[in-house]
Amino acid sequence: MVQVRHGERTIELRPGETVLDGLLRSGAYFPYHCRSGACHTCIAQATAGSPPPLAQGDLTSAERAEGYFLACLAVPETDLVVRAVY
């Protein structure tokens, strides 16, 4: 199981579950709106681990290099430590 840490909270994602859905399921506050990647409200940064490329597709190359990704599209294959970008 893939684990995601956000602040003091660590959760295990269910198979095929996005970072956003896992965080919301666990009761974490995380900003979001459209849930389809269009609004970028759920932009996050991986401070450890690698976000999936699909969740970075619409971002600039500089954002991708710094580990930014869209939590609503991210179904990671490895553990992540994330922070929301408000």
N, C-alpha and C positions, 0 to 999 in steps of 0.2 A: 504494500500500500504506500502511496505517495503521501508525504506529510507536508503541510504548509504551516509556517509559523508567521503570525502577524501580531506584533507586540508581545504580550505575555501569553497569547493563545496559540496552541499547536493543535491542528486538526488532521485527521486522516481523510483524504478525499476518497469518495466512492469511485469505482471504475467508471470512466467517462464523465465524471463530474468536473465542472469548471472551478477555478479558484474562487470566483465570485459566489457561485452556488454553495460551495463548501463553507465559505466564511459566513454567509447569511444563515445557512442551516445551523451553524454552531452558535448563532446569536451575536456574532461580531457586527459592529457598525462598519460598513464599507459603502462609500458613495457609488451609486449607479443610477441609470435612467433607462436607456433603450434595450439593454441586454443583447445587442446585436453588433456592437463595435462601432456604430456610426457616431455616437455622441462623444466618446472618449471620456465620459464622466468617471468611469472605473479604472482610469489609468493608474498603474502601480509600477513599482520598481522592485526588481529582484535584487536584494542585497547579498544573497547567497544562492547558488544554484543558477540554472539556465532556464529561462522561460521558453515555451515552445515557439518556434518561428511563426506559426500561423497566427499567434496572438500579437505579433509585432509587425505584421505585414503592412499596415497603414501608417506606420510611424516613420519618422525621419531616420536616416542612417545614424545620426548622432544619438537619438533616443534609443535606438536598438543597441548601440554599442554600450550605453550606460545601463542596460538591463531593463528598460521600460517595456511594458506590455499592457494589453487590455485584459483585465481579470475576467470579463464575461466571455472571452474567447479562449482562455488558457486552460487546456487540459494537459498539465505537465506530466512528464514521464519520470522526473527526478524530484527530490525534495527541494522546496523553495523557502526562503525567508523573504517576506514581502513587506512593503510599506505602501500605504496609499499616498497618492500625490494629489493633494486637495487644491 
